[in-house]
Amino acid sequence: MPVSENSKGQKVWQLHTRNESLIRWFAYLLTVAAFMWCWAKISESTTWYFVWDAPRIAADIGGRALPPKWEYINELWVPIWDTLNIATLGTILALMMAVPVAFLAASNTTPSKVFVRPVALMIIVSTRSINSLIWALLLVSIIGPGVVAGLLAISIRSIGFCAKLLYEAIEEIDQKQIEAITATGASRWQVMLYGIVPQILPAFAGISVFRWDINIRESTVLGLVGAGGIGLQLQSSLNVLAWPQVALILVVILVAVVVGEWVSAKVRGAII
Amino acid sequence: MLKIDKLTKRYPTGDLALNAVELEIPKGQVVALIGPSGAGKSTLIRCINRLVQPTSGQAILNGVNITALGSGALRSARRKMGMIFQEYALVERLTVMENVLSGRLGYVGFWRSFLRKYSQEDIDEAFRLLDRVGLLAMADKRADELSGGQRQRVGIARALIQNPDLLLVDEPTASLDPKTSRQIMRLICELCAERELAAIINIHDVALAKMFVQRVIGLKLGELQFDGSPDQLTPEVLTRIYGEEDWEATIEKVDDEEAEDEAVL
């Protein structure tokens, strides 16, 4: 009990008893000691010469990369267009698969909590846990290099993400509205249409543009493993140490991402 | 018209919410259902349209045993029971008109309801009802833009467009201010009189109930404690339903208000 009496008979209150305070201080001590120990270990296995050298190397690469090779832009129009298409179509494809999965996974709409829900949750977990670059790597070896592999990689990776957020939105809906629609004699599908859909529509739109925004970033690197888009140019430019081209590609990616972010912010603002 | 026979509901937790409730309500009668929180009032009206599945017993509406219906027949039976809720339970992001028309969902098919292609009769009726509840100008507003009293009026229109025989009303005034509460109760009772609708109204405010209904039923711990006219609600009866308390004020107040109403008339 942190309440005690002092010599004058007043009640004294403290957040923790003395023993609790001691345990806390000891825990802090251990944390700091562990941090110091790790620091020492990392320091031992670091070749500090390379680290001290880093600013010089960075300046060297920077010097070679600047100015960007602007005329190279003519070879980037098609890849950046591919990249945007991979992101957009991949998101649409993912949403088409994620919506049914979300309804099967939400505990208030699933047809069977014992059989169907675990399968849906399994789909969500397995697609979400693997990075899209790894999906792309797999798909490139299965269906060959190209835009299609990238598209599928993006959409598979996005199913779990979209379905998870959507099923959480479905589970949070106001049950009274469902009750009211059911009481009118509406069928199951009509209850879904009038009771559930209006309630999750803002969440759905928000999730869609959010994922599209993420997918633009992710699809820029898919080319590194041969799955199409601007990453392919990045890869080949890096291979031949064409730093001015790399610089231009990074600028283009930056612009694409900023535009994507701007669009998704506008859309979200308009809906909510 | 509505006959409830030994209706019992035991929740999976073991709580006995309704214990063999017997009740008969003739056409056109408005009944107030009073009782303390947890007495089973909400459960009773939800067992009638089977939003809650009763454990045993029967609810018979116009000769149809609702408790025994399969899902298709239950949907048709539900069309004849309009329901009004405490916190309105409107679909917040749909317009007032869509909310009213959603009362017709039991009558229209999936695609027509998806495309909002309601028949002209339904639309005429929706406008007539919105006019009747005084919300004609609001038809195109979204439901979440309305005030509490206005939302409850939309809820009433949604229940009535079902063309029901019975209204199940769950605490219609619990979220409203005293004046709006009276207006809503008056509206419900007037509409029931106009259309010869029977209604069961769950209500906490005993004084308000006494002002408007012909019959009061008292429920306590899932059992009927009282069934009679509002004048028969004596302090002894209220003590039996709710427990010991000074009830004189509740009853006095009603007398005064009735006197006022008469004076106004």
Interface residues (C-beta under 8 A of the other chain):
Chain A: D174 K176 Q177 E179 A180 I181 T182 A183 T184 G185 A186 S187 W189 Q190 L193 Y194 G195 P198 Q199 L201 P202
Chain B: N49 L51 R75 S76 A77 R78 R79 M81 G82 M83 F85 E87 A89 L90 V91 E92 R93 L94 E98 S102 G103 R104 L105 G106 Y107 F110 S113 F114 G155 R158 Q162 L168
